[in-house]
Amino acid sequence: MTAGGRVAAFGALLAAIFALAAIAGSAAGPVTIAGGGDRESHADAGAGSHASPRAAATGAAPDKLRLAAGDTTLTPGRPSRLNFAIFDEHGERLRDFEVEQGRRMHLIVVRRDLRRFQHLHPREVAPGAWTVSLTLPDAGVYQAFADFQTDGERDALGVDLFAAGRFEPLALPAASATASADRYDVALRARGGELDFAVSQDGTPVADLQPYLGADGHLVMLRAGDLAYEHVHPLAGRRLAFDASGAAPGTYRLFLQFRHADRVHTVAFTHEVAR
């Protein structure tokens, strides 16, 4: 069978797999995002290893890995299921995924105006076949990024999701060094390629952050316009400090996640990376 034939046949295979399997989706709960009352669904996980991403933009990775998804047209506000798989350059379904930040697969879903955000953890229901339950909160075009690690290298592959209905894109807030959510205030200090965050609540610094995905915090950077994707990790030995030196110039939306009081909180910043 040709590579194209394998990909086409995968749609039928997925239909059979998911018709026979009743799989619970990722655990979800609401999290307020700063700047407009956005909501996020999230699933928690334990400790994991860290690695630098091999691909930080939408589309195919340098080694020609490809993401193939089932139905990508979803009804806004209604729980749906996204089924997908990763194929290698030969059209074969990729099966060997490594645990990275406590999970073998992360899924980041963001609306293209960067004002809606979800971080989910799909389940593998057959070797290389992934499923996740998600709800697109309102109409628009979204991008879903499958973030995973193979052979010690990170990849991020994207696919468009469509939610029909009236859509008016929201402008990004102006770049700012402060943001708030859930009664938490977060200050951002950028020094060269490093991003440092300080969390306070009711004016008091928060010193007892709980581990989230094996670290004090989690940061995703998405560039306005082309949605170039950067999934960065904390610097060793430093609380909520991240190495973003690999980010190309542009305007980014930063989604910082941290855990406190047994809940994951998400705060969003607009940030300029200078040329």
C-alpha positions in Angstrom: 0.0 0.0 0.0 1.2 3.5 -0.8 1.9 6.1 1.9 -1.2 8.0 0.8 -3.2 4.8 0.9 -2.1 4.1 4.5 -3.2 7.5 5.6 -6.6 7.2 3.9 -7.1 3.8 5.4 -6.4 5.1 8.8 -9.7 7.0 8.8 -11.6 3.8 8.4 -9.4 2.1 11.1 -10.1 4.9 13.5 -13.8 4.6 13.0 -13.7 0.9 13.8 -11.4 1.4 16.8 -13.6 4.1 18.4 -16.8 2.4 17.5 -15.7 -0.5 19.6 -14.0 1.3 22.4 -15.7 3.3 25.1 -12.9 5.5 26.3 -13.2 8.2 28.9 -11.7 11.5 27.9 -9.1 13.5 29.8 -10.3 14.9 33.2 -11.4 18.4 32.7 -12.2 21.4 34.9 -12.6 25.1 34.3 -9.7 27.5 34.8 -10.0 31.2 34.3 -7.5 32.8 31.9 -6.6 36.5 32.4 -7.7 39.0 29.8 -11.3 38.4 28.9 -12.6 35.6 31.1 -11.4 32.8 28.9 -11.7 29.2 30.2 -9.4 26.3 30.0 -9.9 22.5 30.4 -6.9 20.8 31.9 -5.7 17.4 33.2 -3.0 17.0 35.8 0.0 14.7 35.7 3.1 13.6 37.6 6.8 14.3 37.1 8.6 13.8 33.8 11.7 14.6 31.9 12.4 17.7 29.9 13.8 18.1 26.4 14.2 20.8 23.8 11.5 20.9 21.0 12.6 19.7 17.6 9.8 21.6 15.8 8.3 24.9 17.0 5.8 25.7 14.3 2.6 24.4 12.7 2.8 21.8 9.9 5.2 19.0 9.3 8.3 18.5 11.5 11.8 18.4 9.9 11.7 14.6 9.7 8.3 14.8 7.9 6.1 13.4 10.7 2.5 14.2 9.9 -0.7 14.4 12.0 -3.8 12.8 10.6 -7.1 13.6 12.4 -10.7 12.3 12.2 -13.6 14.8 12.1 -12.2 18.3 12.7 -15.6 20.2 12.4 -17.0 20.4 15.9 -20.1 22.0 17.4 -19.3 25.0 19.7 -20.2 24.5 23.3 -20.8 20.7 22.9 -18.4 18.0 24.1 -16.8 16.3 21.1 -14.1 13.7 20.5 -10.9 14.3 18.5 -9.2 11.1 17.2 -5.8 11.4 15.6 -2.5 9.6 14.9 1.1 10.6 13.9 2.6 9.1 10.7 6.2 8.9 9.8 7.8 9.8 6.4 6.9 6.3 5.1 3.2 6.6 6.0 3.5 4.3 8.9 1.7 5.1 12.2 4.1 6.2 14.9 3.8 4.1 18.0 6.9 4.8 20.1 6.2 7.8 22.3 8.3 8.7 25.3 7.0 10.1 28.6 7.7 13.8 28.7 6.4 15.9 31.6 4.5 12.9 32.9 2.6 12.1 29.7 3.3 10.5 26.4 1.1 13.0 24.5 0.1 16.6 25.2 -2.6 18.5 23.2 -2.6 22.3 23.1 -5.8 23.8 21.6 -6.0 27.5 20.9 -8.3 29.7 18.9 -6.5 31.5 16.1 -6.9 34.9 17.7 -5.0 33.5 20.7 -7.9 34.2 23.1 -9.0 30.7 23.9 -6.7 28.1 25.3 -6.8 24.4 26.5 -4.1 22.0 27.6 -5.3 18.4 27.4 -3.8 14.9 27.7 -5.2 12.4 25.1 -5.4 8.7 25.7 -3.9 6.0 23.5 -6.7 3.5 22.7 -4.6 1.3 20.3 -0.9 1.5 19.4 -0.5 5.0 17.9 -4.2 5.8 17.9 -5.1 8.8 20.2 -8.4 10.2 21.4 -9.4 13.1 23.6 -12.6 14.7 24.6 -12.7 18.5 24.1 -15.2 21.3 23.9 -14.6 24.3 21.7 -16.3 27.1 23.8 -17.5 29.2 20.9 -17.3 29.6 17.1 -14.0 30.1 15.2 -11.0 28.4 13.8 -8.8 26.7 16.3 -5.3 25.1 16.1 -4.6 21.8 17.9 -1.0 21.0 18.6 0.1 17.5 19.3 3.2 17.9 21.5 5.2 14.7 22.0 8.7 13.2 22.3 10.3 10.4 20.3 14.0 9.3 20.3 14.7 12.0 22.9 13.5 14.8 20.6 10.4 16.9 20.9 7.9 17.6 18.1 4.8 19.7 17.8 2.4 19.1 14.9 -0.7 21.2 14.2 -4.1 20.6 12.7 -7.0 23.1 12.2 -10.3 22.6 14.1 -13.5 24.3 13.0 -16.5 25.5 15.1 -19.2 26.9 12.9 -21.1 30.0 13.8 -20.7 33.8 14.1 -17.2 34.7 14.9 -15.6 38.0 15.6 -11.9 37.8 16.4 -10.7 39.6 19.6 -7.7 41.8 19.4 -4.8 40.8 21.6 -4.3 43.0 24.7 -1.3 45.2 24.7 2.0 43.8 25.8 2.2 44.0 29.6 4.4 42.8 32.4 1.5 41.9 34.7 -1.6 39.7 34.4 -4.2 38.4 36.8 -6.5 35.4 37.2 -8.4 33.7 40.0 -7.3 36.4 42.5 -3.7 35.7 41.6 -1.4 38.5 40.3 1.6 37.5 38.2 4.5 39.7 37.3 6.7 39.0 34.3 10.4 40.0 34.0 12.1 39.4 30.7 15.9 39.3 30.7 17.4 38.4 27.4 16.0 35.1 26.5 14.8 34.3 30.0 11.3 34.8 31.3 10.8 35.1 35.1 7.4 35.0 36.7 6.4 35.9 40.3 3.0 34.9 41.7 1.2 36.7 44.5 -2.2 36.5 46.0 -3.9 39.5 47.7 -0.6 41.2 47.7 1.3 38.4 49.3 4.0 36.4 47.4 3.0 32.7 46.9 5.8 30.5 48.1 4.1 27.2 48.2 3.4 26.4 44.6 2.5 22.7 44.0 4.2 20.6 41.3 2.4 20.7 38.0 3.6 18.3 35.2 6.7 17.7 37.2 7.7 21.3 37.6 6.7 24.5 39.4 5.0 25.7 36.2 4.3 25.2 32.5 4.7 27.7 29.7 3.4 27.7 26.1 4.3 30.5 23.7 2.3 31.1 20.5 3.3 33.8 18.0 0.5 36.0 16.6 -0.1 35.6 12.9 1.6 32.3 12.1 1.0 30.6 15.4 4.6 29.5 15.7 4.7 27.2 18.7 7.2 27.3 21.6 6.8 24.9 24.5 9.5 25.9 27.0 10.4 24.4 30.4 11.6 25.9 33.6 15.3 26.6 34.2 16.7 24.1 36.6 16.8 25.2 40.2 14.8 28.4 39.6 11.1 28.8 40.3 9.0 29.9 37.4 12.0 30.9 35.2 12.0 29.8 31.6 14.5 29.7 28.8 12.8 31.3 25.8 16.0 32.1 23.9 14.8 29.9 20.9 11.8 32.1 20.2 12.0 34.1 16.9 11.1 37.8 16.9 7.4 38.7 17.0 4.4 39.2 19.2 3.6 36.2 21.4 0.8 35.2 23.7 2.2 33.5 26.7 0.1 30.9 28.6 1.6 30.3 32.0 0.1 27.5 34.1 0.9 26.8 37.8 -0.8 24.8 40.6 -1.8 26.2 43.9 -4.4 25.2 46.5 -5.0 21.9 44.5 -6.0 23.7 41.4 -4.3 24.6 38.1 -4.4 28.3 37.2 -3.7 29.8 33.8 -2.6 33.4 33.2 -2.0 34.9 29.8 0.4 37.6 28.7 1.1 39.4 25.5 4.8 39.6 25.1 7.1 41.1 22.4 10.3 39.3 21.4 12.6 41.9 19.9 14.6 41.4 16.8 
